[in-house]
Amino acid sequence: MTDHLLSKGSRGRPRRFDPNAALITGRALFHTHGYEALGIAAITEALGIRPASFYAAFGSKAAYFERIAEAYVAEVLPLEAFFRDDCPIVDSIAELLGEAARTYTTCSDQAGCLILEALRADRSGEGRRIAMRVAQIRREKLQAFIARGAPAVAFIATDVVTVTMAGMSAAARDGVSCVCLEQVAAVATVGLRSLIEGSAYAVDQ
């Protein structure tokens, strides 16, 4: 959707409102402040539009956050980029966890994972429900990828990966360094390698 709106300080001259740019701005806002703490007034001020124009473009704060959350998981640490047919499952997981350590610590005021931090910070309400739905879809996709190479332990391996990433996200928000998180990722990978390769050995016997 494209709309002609008045930008702040434009002296009445119309500018073209870009919803995609608004999603990028909103991602930073939600990541920094959290869902519950961020009101429509703060969002529209950051976007340089009026509330009526915001509602016309996105419908509601919940719908706005949902679009941002879905775009986030598609663009940040996309599972398809790590779980490739030519890469062993354990190596894929190692790459995912290592990149998560670097991604979660790239920007100090947007540390951690947007979705995981929404689950941790917003204990109730629509923001948490949206984050839970998005996180569950991602978990199911992760389990399906792991099951392609390690079906016998796909469920528990998925638990290990998701819990490790949740802990890394929380630690990043608390200021833990990238180097430390990379070490955590490496240790978690050792355990996962033992689990996955052990399950493959058991099947072969």
C-alpha positions, 0 to 999 in steps of 0.5 A: 500500500502506498499513500501520500502523507504529510511528513513532520516539518515538511510545511504541508508538502506531501511525501510518499509513505513507504510501508516497507520503510515503516516496517524497518523503523518499527522493528528497531522500535519494538526491539529497543522498547518492547511491545507493551511499552511502545505506544501508537503516539511513539510509533507515529512520531517515529514514522512521521505520520498521523495515527489515522494514517498509521491505522489506514496502513496497518490496521492496528499495533498488533497487526503492525508488529505481526508483519514486523515479526514475520519479516524478521524471522524470514530475514534474520537467521533464516533457517534455509540459509543454514540447513542445506542438503550439502551440509551435515545437520550438526554443522548446520546447527553449529553455523546457526548458533555461531551466527546467532551469537554474532547477530545478537550482539551486533547492536547494543540497543537492539541486542538479542532476538526480537521474537525471543525478547518479546516472549521474555519481556511481555508476559501477557497480551497480544505482543506475546501471543504474536511472538509465541505463534511466530516462534512456534512456526520457526520451531516446527521448521527447525525440527523438520530440518533436523529430522531430515538428518537425525529423525530419532533425536529431532525433538530433543535436539530442537529443544537444545537448540531453541533453549540455547538460542533463548539463553544467548538472546537473554545474555546478549540483552544483559551485555554478554559479549559475542566472544562469550556467546560464541563459546557457549555455541561451541559447547552446545554444539559438542553436546549436540554432535554427541547426541546426533552422531550417537543416534546415527550409530545406534540406528546402524547397529 
